[in-house]
């Protein structure tokens, strides 16, 4: 499998795990076009993955009005999540979790801002650092 194939497989695993593990946070934050108002980690590279479509193909769905983008970055998940803790002006942090799934550690933050909500999750899979930003209406 070439590097692009490895990246796609790693991204697929991360997206599925993030969706499953983030269900509790979605219920807390659910309610949106907030995705464009969430800052993107410096030097993160957006991947050509339709997060909602990928989840749907695996029997999972984002809450109504939510969307997501997947990024890769050279920074460690710890550095990315630390950056977000300091760079979400105007947003209120309502979720700050770390969880393990197999040999992968996931870091997740949930935020609210007015009628918007956002979930930021980062992890390393197959030596690829992934960042997923999900956003939509808050309830």
QUIPEUR-V96203 format. One record per pair of residues at least 24 apart in sequence whose ideal C-beta (glycine too) atoms are under 7 Angstrom apart, sorted by the first residue. I is the first residue (numbers start at 1). J is the second residue. Records with the same first field share a line. If there is no record, write none. Layout:
I=J / J
This chain:
6=126
7=128
9=126
10=125 / 126 / 128 / 130
11=47 / 49 / 70 / 130
12=54
13=125
14=123 / 125 / 130
15=51 / 54 / 55 / 70 / 132
16=58
17=101 / 106
18=106 / 121 / 132
19=55 / 60
21=99 / 101 / 106
22=108 / 119 / 121
25=95 / 108 / 110 / 119
26=63 / 119
28=94 / 95 / 110
29=94 / 110 / 112 / 117 / 119 / 138
30=63 / 139
31=115 / 117 / 136 / 137 / 138 / 139
32=65 / 66 / 116 / 135 / 136 / 137
34=116 / 117 / 118 / 135 / 136
35=67 / 69 / 133 / 135
37=116
38=118 / 133 / 135
39=87 / 88
40=71
41=71 / 73 / 75 / 80 / 83 / 131
43=73 / 74
44=71 / 73 / 131
45=71 / 72 / 73
46=71
47=71 / 72
51=132
62=134
63=136
65=136 / 137
66=134 / 135 / 136
67=135 / 136
68=132 / 133 / 134
69=133
70=130 / 132
71=131
72=128 / 129 / 130
73=129 / 131
74=129
75=129
76=129
77=107 / 122 / 123 / 124 / 129
78=107
80=122 / 131
81=107 / 109 / 122
84=109 / 120
85=109
91=118
112=138
